[in-house]
Amino acid sequence: MTAVDENKDRPFAITLDVGSSLENETGSWRSERPIYVDLLPPCNKQCPAGENIQQWLYHTEEGDYEAAWREIMVNNPLPAVMGRVCYHTCQVACNRAKVDEAVGINAVERFLGDKALTEGWEVPVTAEPSGKKVLVVGAGPSGISAAYHLARLGHSVTIRDEREKAGGMMRYGIPSYRLPRGILDGELNRIAKMGVTFEMSTQVQDLKSELDHFDAVFLAVGAQIGKEVTIPASDPKNVLDAVELLRQVEVRRENVDGVKPLAGRKVAVYGGGNTAIDAARSAVRLGAEETFIVYRRTRAQMPAHDFEVEEALEEGVQLVELRTVRQAMDGKLELEKMELDADGFPQPTGEHDELAADVLVFALGQEADLGLLSGIDGIEMERGVVKINNRMMTGHPGVFAGGDMVPRDKNVTAAIGHGKKAARNIDAWLRGEEYQEPAKPGDASLDRMTTWYYSDAPQQIREKLEGPRRWSTFDEVVQGLDEEGAVFEARRCMSCGNCFGCDNCYGVCPDNAVLKIKAGEYEFKYEYCKGCGVCAEECPCGAISMIPEEI
């Protein structure tokens, strides 16, 4: 019995071609025979962190929350964080979305992550010490993920970061109304207990010398520098960078006597990404009377996720579309109107108008600080990112890189996936080997499934903090599911492409050709099977395929 990596712990059906001397055999005239298969669910395939989502939803449905959490931890060390900040593209891919609504995967992950913190669950390091030392530069999501997986593989790991506390942009870029700091600290403390050493307020300036003390280095410095844009301004101190504003908000939150990040009544944020949304919503909470987002295209073209735009609008943020900022003078912004050309690109019109704003915040993208790489042989950089090979290693042996400083998707979930992949490649390199990705099974598509077995059950709605409290506090806005809601949501999973022991094949076979070994395990008695295909037609999850009969 062999299962694919994505479903290695889940009960599934097996195929055995057993001989028999029983009477009433069907003969050899069958043209097709059924076989049980294990396929890759679309949620698993889509997850940038590589989680076995279907498996941990199964454990949740069964009420075994610790097993579910430990299944997540195989791939992702920060489930309570990811249950809040991940943009859950797995739900976009979910087959259930074509039946009624997608399974609320993200909400269940948050429930499990919070449950683990409440219960104090920890991850033991069972691997034998390798004697190898790895330096991770950067305590953001990619660096944290790499350190976690390397520690589990038996390596000694040190993380260094110039900030006072670990978390990178999770702490200094994502506001606490989206990610409470107690949640972040709880998951980071668990990793520290595994033996990972955190050296904070420590800047790595001479990487070349560090290579004499460590067997491998993983670079994950992130993109924490706002792109520079110069426009005429009468008062430069009221022209801010969104990344620095969000960092100062965190400093102020930790120290009420710290720097005041905002001194304006009317704030305009220039940009259309998620950082722009975070900056605008933070401005509301810092007391701005009016907050605007100025964007050169339309809302439909904003790179920010629509649900975040909607939450900003709920909080009173105003969207000024098809405008660019030309200058900031005496409490006013001069804007130029734009129009979209035939290809959807904004073009200047030469028409101008004004917007009253005494603070302008730029949110036009971030870049990584690659200064620490100067003088390192073989490392190539292009357009603000580091070149790596398919093993995530730079041109210098033993120096790997990931997260926002390499040409990949720039979000927390992708960064966690980079860290895991880097750890596996670093581990193989330290052992003188080369990591090989396991083969992927076929896709579990909706057309294989019998969806009428699944009754309408809309996704659970998570409550939100009410408006007036949202405008005056950094308290968490989106609330989590309780136990009943999380279990209900897990039960909405259709187990795409993998048997979950429903007994349909056993019950519908007209020839009693399915033998039930135990719950969730069956075999076909081909001596009795006519190859009618009823079992495949009636399998709710598409875990049975009909294949041509062997001659």
Secondary structure as UniProt FT lines:
FT   HELIX           5..7
FT   TURN            8..9
FT   STRAND          32..36
FT   HELIX           42..46
FT   TURN            48..49
FT   HELIX           53..61
FT   TURN            62..63
FT   HELIX           65..73
FT   TURN            74..75
FT   HELIX           79..85
FT   HELIX           89..93
FT   HELIX           95..98
FT   HELIX           105..119
FT   STRAND          133..137
FT   HELIX           141..152
FT   TURN            153..154
FT   STRAND          156..160
FT   HELIX           169..172
FT   TURN            176..178
FT   HELIX           181..193
FT   TURN            194..195
FT   STRAND          197..199
FT   HELIX           207..210
FT   TURN            211..213
FT   STRAND          216..219
FT   STRAND          225..226
FT   HELIX           236..238
FT   STRAND          239..241
FT   HELIX           242..254
FT   TURN            256..257
FT   STRAND          266..270
FT   HELIX           274..285
FT   TURN            286..287
FT   STRAND          290..294
FT   HELIX           299..301
FT   HELIX           306..314
FT   TURN            315..316
FT   STRAND          318..320
FT   STRAND          323..329
FT   TURN            330..331
FT   STRAND          332..340
FT   TURN            342..343
FT   STRAND          346..356
FT   STRAND          359..362
FT   STRAND          366..367
FT   HELIX           371..373
FT   TURN            374..375
FT   TURN            377..378
FT   STRAND          381..382
FT   TURN            383..384
FT   STRAND          385..386
FT   TURN            390..391
FT   TURN            397..398
FT   STRAND          399..401
FT   HELIX           403..405
FT   HELIX           412..430
FT   TURN            431..432
FT   HELIX           446..448
FT   HELIX           451..453
FT   HELIX           467..472
FT   HELIX           483..491
FT   TURN            496..497
FT   HELIX           504..508
FT   TURN            510..511
FT   STRAND          514..518
FT   TURN            519..520
FT   STRAND          521..524
FT   TURN            526..528
FT   HELIX           534..537
FT   TURN            540..541
FT   STRAND          544..548
//
